[in-house]
Amino acid sequence: GNDSTREITNPLRPDENNWEYDPRLGDPNGELVSLTGYGRWGCHGATATSGLGGAIRKGELDGPDPIRHVLKFQPYCHKYCHRTGKDGKPWRWPSYGADSYALTPGATYGGFIPTEYMGRIPDLQQGSLLALKEDFNINSLSSNHAKKIAQALIDYGAYMVDDSAQDNSQWTVETGAAFGDGGSFSGDISTIIQNLYVVANNSPTSVGGGGDPRVCYAPDFSNGTDDVLVNPNGSVQQPAGCPGVGSVTPTPTPTSTPTPTPNSDADITGDGIVGVLDLAKLITNYNKTTATKDMGDLNNDGSVTLSDLSMLVKAWGT
């Protein structure tokens, strides 16, 4: 049926500063990928996308809180994955590729299950982001687990990351995590799948289709680390109630302007920089024979002369 699962067991390990995961399914010498980075590359055979990103984790379906991240699933690509899309290849961003048999005529799995990509919707490819429309009636579902999945598909969507290679759809679930609460769950999941739409304008510069997000962004990592410094969607507005949104901006505490500290012996005016004001002061008192430093006597010989002007020019801008 449509409630099949694919378990994810990639080992997590800490490095010097961050948690990382090994995308090579347990190879201790595999390349590590930072959990605080973009999270795109990973272990999925077809798309080479993240093995952890999008997985339903322990406590998410049977706990009190909503799912707060995108999901992922694997459809039967022989039926649903388009072979060329709109740009001549069988995948789209964020996928790095597709199954090696995608364009192979007569390809099969196990010698009898057809696997050649034969989907009919150009936007529906490996890497496609699918979502439920915001007016989808969640209350039409009876299963609490299905309702949680439906809400996540409205708020975040789900990426196509692999091929089920059989006539069902598979959801990626952490080993040991709850998935399914009996009753109408399987039928509700079928209803959800039948109501999914492709987010056709999902791209590196309009993640999730661009525009303002429906839900708050994820909080910063607890150690303050965040390798993703620039929001590719540009300036957006999170919903009211998110951290930093809709709160009263505190009135800044007035501070006095500090007295500038001269940076150079040639700073005649004491404003912290040798410049035009110092030159003007020196010129005003030029050739005076009873002068002090604040009049332009920089060499302390009691007069303002060419020697003092030379000192000021050398210190200009300091």
C-alpha positions in Angstrom: 0.0 0.0 0.0 0.9 3.7 0.3 2.1 3.5 3.9 5.4 1.7 3.2 8.4 3.0 4.9 12.2 3.2 4.2 14.2 3.3 7.4 17.2 5.6 7.8 20.1 4.5 10.1 23.0 6.8 9.1 25.4 7.1 12.0 25.8 10.4 13.7 29.1 11.4 15.2 30.5 14.6 16.7 33.5 16.3 15.2 35.5 19.0 17.0 32.7 21.6 16.9 29.6 20.1 15.3 27.6 17.0 14.9 28.0 15.4 11.5 26.7 12.4 9.7 28.3 9.8 7.4 26.3 9.6 4.2 27.9 6.3 3.2 25.7 4.1 5.3 28.2 3.4 8.0 31.5 3.5 6.2 33.9 4.9 9.0 36.1 6.4 6.3 33.2 8.1 4.4 33.1 11.8 3.9 31.4 13.6 6.8 28.7 16.2 6.1 28.0 18.9 8.7 24.6 19.0 10.2 24.9 22.8 10.4 25.4 23.3 6.6 23.0 23.4 3.7 22.0 19.7 4.2 21.7 19.0 0.5 24.2 16.3 -0.3 23.9 12.8 1.1 23.3 9.1 0.7 20.1 8.7 -1.5 21.0 6.5 -4.4 19.0 8.3 -7.1 19.3 12.0 -6.1 22.4 11.9 -3.8 20.5 14.1 -1.4 20.5 14.1 2.4 19.7 10.8 4.2 18.6 12.6 7.4 16.8 15.7 6.0 13.1 15.0 5.6 13.0 11.8 7.7 10.2 11.4 10.2 12.0 11.0 13.6 11.1 9.4 16.9 8.4 11.3 18.8 7.2 13.4 15.8 4.0 11.5 15.0 3.2 10.2 18.5 4.3 13.3 20.4 2.3 16.5 21.1 4.2 18.9 18.8 3.7 19.4 15.0 6.4 18.3 12.6 8.6 21.3 11.9 10.5 20.3 8.8 10.1 19.2 5.2 9.4 15.5 4.5 10.5 13.2 1.7 9.2 10.2 0.0 9.9 7.8 -2.8 7.2 7.2 -5.5 7.1 4.4 -8.1 9.1 6.3 -10.7 8.1 4.0 -13.6 4.6 5.5 -13.2 5.3 9.0 -12.0 8.8 10.3 -12.7 9.2 12.3 -15.9 12.2 11.3 -18.0 13.2 14.7 -19.4 11.3 17.3 -17.5 11.5 20.8 -19.0 15.2 20.9 -19.5 16.1 17.6 -21.0 17.1 15.6 -17.9 15.2 13.3 -15.4 15.9 15.3 -12.3 15.6 18.9 -11.0 17.1 20.9 -8.1 17.9 20.0 -5.3 18.6 16.6 -6.8 22.1 15.8 -8.1 20.8 13.1 -10.5 18.4 10.3 -11.0 18.5 6.5 -11.2 21.0 5.0 -13.7 18.1 3.1 -15.3 15.8 6.1 -15.7 16.2 6.3 -19.5 16.9 2.6 -20.1 14.3 1.1 -22.3 12.7 -2.0 -20.7 14.7 -1.6 -17.5 13.4 -3.8 -14.6 14.0 -4.5 -10.9 14.5 -8.1 -10.1 13.9 -9.0 -13.7 10.1 -8.3 -13.7 9.3 -4.9 -12.1 9.5 -2.2 -14.7 11.7 0.7 -13.6 12.2 2.9 -16.7 10.9 6.4 -16.0 7.6 6.9 -17.8 5.8 9.7 -15.9 3.6 12.1 -17.8 4.0 15.3 -15.8 7.1 17.3 -16.8 7.4 19.0 -13.5 7.2 15.7 -11.6 10.8 14.5 -11.4 13.4 13.3 -8.9 14.0 16.3 -6.7 10.5 17.7 -7.1 8.9 19.4 -4.1 5.3 18.4 -3.5 2.8 19.9 -1.2 -0.8 20.0 -0.2 -2.7 23.2 -0.9 -3.4 25.3 2.2 -7.2 24.7 1.9 -6.8 20.9 2.1 -9.3 19.7 4.6 -7.2 18.0 7.3 -10.4 17.3 9.3 -11.5 15.0 6.5 -8.8 12.6 7.8 -9.4 10.4 10.9 -5.9 9.2 11.7 -3.9 11.6 14.0 -0.7 10.5 12.4 -2.0 11.2 8.9 -3.2 14.6 10.1 0.3 15.5 11.3 1.8 14.4 8.0 -0.8 16.4 6.1 -0.1 19.6 8.2 3.7 19.2 7.5 2.9 18.8 3.8 0.9 22.1 3.8 3.6 24.0 5.8 6.8 22.5 4.3 6.0 19.9 1.6 8.0 16.7 0.7 10.8 16.1 -1.7 11.0 13.2 -4.1 14.4 11.7 -3.3 14.4 8.1 -4.6 12.5 5.4 -6.5 10.4 2.8 -4.5 11.0 0.5 -7.5 7.6 -1.1 -6.8 4.0 0.0 -7.1 3.8 2.0 -3.9 5.1 5.1 -2.2 7.6 5.0 0.6 8.1 7.6 3.4 11.5 7.8 5.1 11.3 7.1 8.8 14.0 6.9 11.5 14.5 3.4 12.8 12.2 2.9 15.8 10.0 5.9 15.1 6.2 5.5 15.1 4.5 5.5 11.7 0.9 4.7 11.6 -1.8 4.6 14.3 -4.1 1.9 12.7 -7.6 2.4 11.6 -7.9 4.8 8.6 -4.1 5.6 8.5 -3.4 3.8 5.2 -6.5 5.2 3.5 -5.8 8.7 4.8 -2.2 8.5 3.4 -3.7 7.5 0.0 -6.0 10.5 0.1 -3.0 12.8 1.0 -0.9 11.4 -1.9 -3.8 11.9 -4.4 -4.0 15.6 -3.4 -0.3 16.5 -3.7 0.7 19.2 -6.1 4.1 20.0 -7.6 5.7 23.3 -6.4 6.8 24.1 -10.0 8.8 27.2 -9.1 11.0 25.6 -6.4 14.6 26.6 -7.1 17.9 27.6 -5.5 16.7 31.2 -5.5 13.1 30.6 -4.5 13.2 27.7 -2.0 9.8 26.3 -1.4 8.5 28.5 -4.2 9.7 31.7 -2.7 7.7 34.4 -0.9 7.0 34.7 2.8 7.1 31.4 4.8 4.0 29.9 6.2 5.7 29.0 9.5 8.6 30.3 11.5 12.2 29.5 10.5 14.1 26.9 12.5 15.9 28.4 15.5 19.7 28.8 15.6 21.8 25.9 16.6 22.3 25.7 20.4 26.1 26.3 20.0 25.4 29.4 17.8 26.8 27.7 14.7 25.1 28.3 11.4 27.0 27.7 8.1 24.0 29.0 6.1 24.5 32.8 6.3 22.4 34.1 3.4 18.7 33.4 2.9 18.4 32.5 -0.8 14.9 33.9 -0.9 16.1 37.4 0.0 14.1 39.6 2.3 11.0 37.8 3.6 8.5 38.2 6.5 8.0 35.4 8.9 4.5 35.1 10.4 3.5 37.1 13.5 4.6 35.5 16.7 7.9 34.1 15.4 11.0 35.2 17.3 11.8 38.8 16.4 8.5 39.3 14.6 5.6 41.4 16.0 7.5 42.3 19.1 8.0 45.9 20.4 11.4 47.3 19.5 13.0 48.5 22.8 13.9 52.2 23.1 17.6 52.5 22.9 19.3 53.9 26.0 20.9 57.3 25.2 24.6 57.4 25.4 26.9 60.3 25.6 29.2 61.1 22.7 32.7 60.2 23.9 35.4 62.8 23.8 37.7 61.9 20.9 41.2 60.9 21.9 43.9 62.4 19.7 45.6 59.7 17.5 48.6 61.8 16.6 50.8 64.6 18.0 49.7 66.6 14.9 46.1 66.5 15.9 45.9 70.2 16.8 42.1 70.4 17.4 41.9 67.2 19.4 39.1 65.7 17.3 40.8 62.4 16.8 42.1 62.8 13.3 44.6 65.0 11.5 42.8 66.8 8.8 41.5 70.1 7.3 40.6 71.6 10.7 44.2 71.2 11.9 45.5 72.6 8.7 43.3 75.7 9.0 44.4 76.2 12.6 48.0 76.0 11.6 47.7 78.4 8.7 45.8 80.9 10.8 48.8 81.1 13.2 51.5 80.6 10.6 54.8 82.6 11.4 53.6 83.5 14.9 56.7 83.4 17.2 54.8 83.0 20.5 52.7 79.9 19.8 51.6 76.8 21.6 50.7 73.3 20.3 47.0 74.2 20.1 48.0 77.0 17.7 50.0 74.7 15.4 53.4 74.7 17.2 53.9 70.9 16.7 57.7 70.8 17.3 57.4 72.8 20.5 60.0 75.5 19.4 57.6 78.4 20.2 56.7 79.3 16.7 54.5 78.0 13.8 56.7 77.5 10.7 57.3 75.3 7.7 58.7 72.6 10.0 55.3 72.3 11.7 53.4 72.2 8.4 55.7 69.4 7.3 54.9 67.4 10.4 51.1 67.9 9.9 51.3 66.8 6.3 53.2 63.6 7.2 50.5 62.8 9.9 47.6 63.6 7.6 44.6 61.2 8.1 45.9 59.6 11.3 
